[in-house]
Amino acid sequence: MTPRRETSPSRRRATTRPPTTGVPFPVDVVDHGDEYFVAAELPGIRKQDIDVTVWRNRVRIVADTDGDVTEGTYLRRERGLPGRSRVVHLPEEVEHDAVEASYDEDGVLRLTLRKRARRRRVDVS
């Protein structure tokens, strides 16, 4: 049995869980030192159909859409599936009140998440 090696928080990598339903959408996670940057490609999704939830060190992105209304029988359906979601696990906890989110016309959701401050020394004057 190989011993399990512990990894310090600064060396851990962000991970994503497979989507719960539908076809996955691509997600990038970048560590900028004091904050994380997350970009998710959600083309064709309206801004009001995107739900972002942040707790501890997790970000959940849900893109809920009804899709195109098309007559006929689908032979393959990957676009417009309802309830597509991803959960991104970050190496450190983030400040829930300091999340910035934007969604551009190219269908890219951008999140900036400030890392939660760890213990810090306070000078007494």
Salt bridges, closest charged atoms under 4 A:
ASP31 OD1 - LYS115 NZ 2.88
ASP49 OD2 - ARG46 NE 2.89
ASP68 OD2 - ARG79 NH2 3.08
GLU78 OE2 - ARG76 NH2 2.29
GLU92 OE2 - LYS115 NZ 3.61
GLU92 OE1 - ARG118 NE 3.63
GLU93 OE1 - ARG116 NH1 2.75
ASP104 OD2 - ARG110 NH2 2.99
